[in-house]
């Protein structure tokens, strides 16, 4: 809607300009409005400036080549080659394609009067971009719905991964390396999308008249993003551990059925907590506190499962040190997951069953590349398991 409004206003303004070039090429104004219509004011300004810069750069290439080489096939080849090279300039970002487009247009369409054409092309595109920026500033957008969707997608992927782990643990015979690999979820792309969505919401707060009114809603989504980012690393850690030790390799399966069942119950309870959207998460319900109505009850149920698992691990009899260390590692990781989840409920009193999560700086980031390290370790373990099972 905002794009259509900006394009319409830009077209009308171009028709009002008392210049012959504007009367001849008024359609470049709505084109500039479409190019400059982005979610945030800052992105509208950046992309409009880069598009105009690309147009000017392409126009300079075309005019200079035509002045040096004249008309003919040679000038077309030189213009296309040079413009393609300049389009790789990183400063132009996503608007780099305008260099080649403008160069060809100026060379061919603007041949009768190249100077007027370049002025109309770049000037009217800039005018449309300015109109788009103005419309963005007057009708600012906060992409809260998109943020909710991406966060819920990340929560669903993590919950599905936990459910798949729980199903594998409930089996009488643990899955093979190939079967475990089929249960692994691609968390990183979804986490990256949630991180980008969070950054877009944060960027939309700049030069936004609605930002103050929705400050609490944005903050709650940022907090949920931090919780899910921390939980994602712990789920990857837990997945890597279970895939390695719950595999019928020559070393044998760590943890017997008596311990696998409470681990599975804990993971299933955790999946239910993660999958449940926070109460009042939608923009229409921003007056409430996310997670206050349903979250704490579900988290308390998970805490009881963690207590049962801790008691079962403490009471179990182990035939070797490897089984004991594996059970302890599973409990510690589960308690870290619980700690990450409970940070989203504003707890003041420390929870003896939860391990405090790793401090985070930005949604979806880790302090020292922990995520990529876990991913590399995970892939290496899967390769080893495939070789053993083969």
C-alpha positions in Angstrom: 0.0 0.0 0.0 2.8 2.4 0.9 4.6 1.6 -2.3 1.6 2.3 -4.4 1.0 5.6 -2.6 4.6 6.6 -3.0 4.6 5.7 -6.7 1.3 7.6 -7.4 2.6 10.7 -5.6 5.9 10.6 -7.4 4.2 10.3 -10.8 2.0 13.3 -10.0 4.9 15.4 -8.7 6.9 14.6 -11.9 4.0 15.8 -14.1 4.0 19.1 -12.2 7.6 19.8 -12.9 8.2 22.6 -15.5 10.9 20.7 -17.4 10.6 19.1 -20.8 12.6 16.1 -19.6 10.1 15.5 -16.8 7.3 15.6 -19.3 9.1 13.1 -21.6 10.2 10.7 -18.9 7.8 11.0 -16.0 7.7 7.3 -15.4 11.2 7.3 -13.8 9.7 9.0 -10.7 7.4 6.2 -9.8 10.2 3.8 -10.6 12.4 5.6 -8.0 9.5 5.4 -5.5 9.3 1.6 -6.0 13.1 1.3 -5.6 13.1 3.4 -2.4 10.1 1.6 -0.8 11.6 -0.5 2.0 10.4 -1.4 5.4 12.4 1.2 7.3 13.3 4.8 6.7 17.0 4.1 6.9 16.8 1.3 4.3 14.7 3.5 2.0 17.4 6.3 2.2 20.3 3.9 1.7 18.7 2.1 -1.3 17.6 5.3 -3.0 21.0 6.8 -2.7 22.7 3.6 -3.9 20.3 3.3 -6.9 20.9 6.9 -8.0 24.7 6.4 -7.5 24.5 3.3 -9.7 22.5 5.2 -12.4 25.0 8.1 -12.4 27.9 5.7 -12.5 26.4 3.8 -15.5 25.6 7.1 -17.2 29.2 8.3 -16.8 30.5 5.1 -18.3 28.1 5.4 -21.3 28.8 9.1 -22.0 32.6 8.7 -21.6 32.7 5.6 -23.9 30.5 7.3 -26.5 32.7 10.4 -26.5 35.9 8.4 -26.9 34.7 5.7 -29.3 31.6 7.1 -31.0 28.8 4.9 -32.2 29.1 1.3 -33.2 29.5 -2.2 -31.9 32.8 -1.5 -30.1 31.3 1.1 -27.8 28.5 -1.3 -26.8 31.0 -4.0 -25.8 33.2 -1.5 -23.9 30.2 -0.1 -22.0 28.8 -3.5 -21.0 32.2 -4.8 -20.0 33.1 -1.7 -17.9 29.6 -1.4 -16.3 29.7 -5.0 -15.3 33.0 -4.5 -13.6 31.8 -1.4 -11.8 28.6 -3.2 -10.7 30.7 -5.4 -8.5 31.5 -2.4 -6.3 30.4 -3.5 -2.8 29.3 0.0 -1.8 26.4 -0.2 -4.2 25.0 -3.2 -2.3 21.8 -4.6 -3.7 21.4 -1.7 -6.2 24.5 -2.6 -8.2 22.5 -3.8 -11.2 21.6 -0.2 -11.9 25.1 0.5 -13.2 24.7 -1.8 -16.2 21.0 -1.0 -16.8 21.7 2.8 -16.8 24.7 2.5 -19.0 22.8 0.6 -21.7 19.7 2.8 -21.4 21.8 6.0 -21.7 23.8 4.6 -24.7 20.7 3.4 -26.6 17.5 5.2 -25.4 19.3 8.5 -24.6 21.3 8.7 -27.8 19.3 11.7 -29.3 19.9 13.9 -26.2 22.1 12.0 -23.7 22.6 14.9 -21.2 18.8 15.6 -20.8 18.2 11.9 -20.6 20.7 11.4 -17.8 19.4 14.3 -15.9 15.8 13.0 -16.2 16.8 9.4 -15.4 18.8 10.2 -12.3 16.9 13.2 -11.1 13.4 11.7 -11.4 14.6 8.5 -9.8 16.0 10.5 -6.9 12.7 12.4 -6.7 10.8 9.1 -6.5 13.2 7.9 -3.8 12.6 11.0 -1.7 8.9 10.6 -2.0 9.2 7.0 -0.8 11.3 8.2 2.2 8.7 10.8 3.0 5.9 8.3 2.8 7.9 5.9 5.0 8.4 8.7 7.6 4.8 9.7 7.6 3.4 6.1 7.6 6.2 4.2 9.5 6.0 0.4 9.7 7.1 -1.9 12.5 7.5 -5.4 11.2 6.2 -7.0 14.3 4.1 -9.7 12.5 7.2 -10.8 10.5 9.2 -10.9 13.7 6.6 -13.1 15.4 6.5 -15.5 12.5 10.3 -15.9 12.3 10.6 -16.4 16.1 7.8 -18.9 16.1 9.4 -20.7 13.1 12.7 -21.0 15.1 10.7 -22.2 18.2 8.9 -24.8 16.1 12.2 -26.1 14.6 13.8 -26.4 18.0 10.7 -28.1 19.4 10.6 -30.6 16.4 14.3 -31.4 17.0 13.6 -32.1 20.7 10.6 -34.3 19.8 12.7 -36.2 17.3 15.3 -36.8 19.9 12.7 -38.0 22.4 11.2 -40.4 19.9 14.6 -41.9 19.2 15.3 -42.4 22.8 12.0 -44.1 23.4 12.8 -46.9 20.9 13.9 -50.2 22.3 16.9 -50.2 19.9 18.5 -46.8 19.4 18.5 -45.4 15.9 21.5 -46.0 13.6 23.8 -43.2 12.4 21.7 -42.9 9.2 18.4 -42.8 11.1 19.8 -40.2 13.5 21.0 -38.1 10.6 17.4 -38.1 9.2 16.2 -36.7 12.5 18.5 -33.7 12.4 16.9 -30.3 11.8 18.5 -27.4 9.9 18.4 -24.9 12.8 20.9 -22.4 11.4 18.9 -21.0 8.4 15.9 -20.4 10.6 18.0 -18.9 13.3 19.6 -16.6 10.7 16.2 -15.5 9.5 15.1 -14.7 13.1 18.2 -12.7 13.6 17.7 -10.7 10.4 14.1 -10.1 11.4 15.1 -8.9 14.8 17.7 -6.5 13.2 15.0 -5.2 10.8 12.7 -4.5 13.8 15.5 -2.7 15.6 16.3 -0.7 12.5 12.7 0.3 12.0 12.8 2.1 15.4 14.9 4.9 13.8 12.9 7.9 12.6 9.7 6.2 13.5 6.9 8.0 15.1 5.3 4.8 16.4 8.4 3.5 18.0 7.7 4.9 21.5 4.2 3.5 21.6 5.4 0.0 20.7 8.6 0.1 22.7 7.5 -2.6 25.2 6.3 -4.9 22.4 9.7 -4.6 20.6 11.6 -5.2 23.8 9.6 -8.4 24.5 10.4 -9.7 21.1 14.0 -9.0 21.5 14.0 -10.8 24.8 12.3 -13.8 23.2 14.9 -13.7 20.4 17.7 -13.9 23.0 16.0 -16.8 24.8 15.6 -18.8 21.6 19.1 -17.9 20.5 20.6 -19.3 23.7 18.3 -22.3 23.6 19.3 -23.1 20.0 22.9 -23.5 20.9 22.0 -25.8 23.8 19.7 -27.9 21.7 22.5 -28.3 19.1 24.9 -29.3 21.9 22.4 -31.8 23.3 21.7 -33.2 19.8 25.4 -33.7 19.1 25.8 -35.5 22.4 22.9 -37.9 22.0 23.6 -38.7 18.4 27.1 -39.7 19.4 26.3 -41.8 22.5 22.9 -43.2 21.5 24.2 -45.1 18.5 24.7 -48.9 18.2 28.4 -48.6 17.3 31.3 -50.9 18.4 31.6 -48.9 21.7 28.1 -49.7 22.7 25.2 -47.4 23.6 25.7 -45.2 26.6 22.7 -44.9 29.1 20.4 -47.9 29.5 16.6 -47.8 28.9 15.9 -46.8 32.5 17.6 -43.5 31.9 16.6 -43.0 28.3 12.9 -42.8 29.2 13.2 -39.9 31.7 15.5 -38.1 29.2 12.8 -38.6 26.5 10.1 -37.3 28.9 12.1 -34.2 29.7 12.8 -33.5 26.1 9.1 -33.8 25.2 8.2 -31.5 28.0 10.8 -29.0 26.8 9.5 -29.2 23.2 6.0 -28.4 24.5 7.3 -25.3 26.3 9.3 -24.1 23.4 6.5 -24.6 20.8 3.9 -22.7 22.8 3.7 -19.1 21.6 4.0 -16.5 24.4 0.7 -15.1 25.6 0.1 -11.6 24.0 2.8 -12.1 21.4 0.7 -10.6 18.6 0.7 -6.9 17.8 -3.0 -6.7 18.6 -2.3 -7.8 22.1 0.8 -5.8 22.8 -0.7 -4.4 26.0 0.0 -7.7 27.8 3.2 -9.3 29.1 4.5 -12.1 26.8 4.7 -15.4 28.5 3.0 -14.4 31.7 -0.2 -16.3 31.3 0.9 -19.7 30.0 4.7 -19.7 30.0 5.5 -20.1 33.7 3.1 -23.0 34.2 4.6 -24.9 31.3 8.1 -24.1 32.5 7.3 -25.4 36.0 6.2 -28.7 34.5 9.5 -28.9 32.6 11.3 -28.2 35.9 9.5 -31.2 37.5 10.7 -33.4 34.7 14.2 -32.2 35.1 14.0 -33.0 38.8 12.8 -36.5 38.0 15.7 -36.9 35.5 18.2 -35.7 38.0 17.0 -38.1 40.6 17.0 -41.0 38.2 20.6 -40.2 37.1 21.7 -39.9 40.8 20.1 -43.2 41.7 21.3 -45.2 38.7 24.0 -47.8 38.9 26.7 -47.5 36.2 28.8 -50.3 34.8 31.5 -47.9 33.5 32.7 -44.3 33.8 31.6 -43.5 30.3 27.9 -44.1 31.1 28.2 -42.0 34.3 29.8 -39.1 32.4 27.3 -39.3 29.6 24.3 -39.1 32.0 25.9 -36.2 33.8 26.5 -34.3 30.5 22.9 -34.9 29.5 21.5 -33.6 32.8 23.8 -30.5 32.7 22.8 -29.6 29.1 19.1 -30.1 29.9 19.5 -27.8 33.0 21.1 -25.2 30.7 18.2 -25.4 28.4 15.9 -24.9 31.4 18.0 -21.9 32.5 17.7 -20.4 29.0 13.9 -20.8 29.0 13.3 -19.4 32.5 15.2 -16.2 31.7 12.2 -15.2 29.6 9.9 -15.1 32.6 11.6 -12.5 34.7 12.5 -14.8 37.5 14.2 -13.1 40.4 15.0 -16.1 42.6 17.6 -18.4 41.2 16.4 -21.9 40.2 18.5 -24.7 41.7 17.4 -27.0 38.9 18.5 -24.6 36.1 22.0 -23.6 35.0 22.3 -19.9 34.1 22.5 -19.4 30.3 25.5 -18.0 28.5 25.4 -14.2 28.4 24.3 -12.9 25.0 25.0 -9.6 23.2 22.8 -9.8 20.1 20.0 -12.1 19.1 21.3 -15.1 17.3 25.0 -14.5 18.0 27.4 -16.3 20.4 30.3 -14.8 22.2 33.1 -16.8 20.5 31.9 -18.7 17.5 30.4 -21.5 19.7 27.7 -22.2 17.2 30.0 -22.8 14.2 32.3 -24.9 16.4 29.4 -27.1 17.5 28.2 -27.4 13.9 31.7 -28.6 12.7 32.0 -31.0 15.7 28.5 -32.3 14.9 29.3 -33.0 11.3 32.5 -34.7 12.2 30.8 -37.0 14.7 28.2 -37.9 12.1 30.9 -38.8 9.6 32.6 -41.0 12.2 29.2 -42.7 13.1 28.5 -43.4 9.4 31.9 -45.1 9.0 31.4 -47.2 12.1 27.9 -48.3 11.1 29.1 -49.1 7.6 
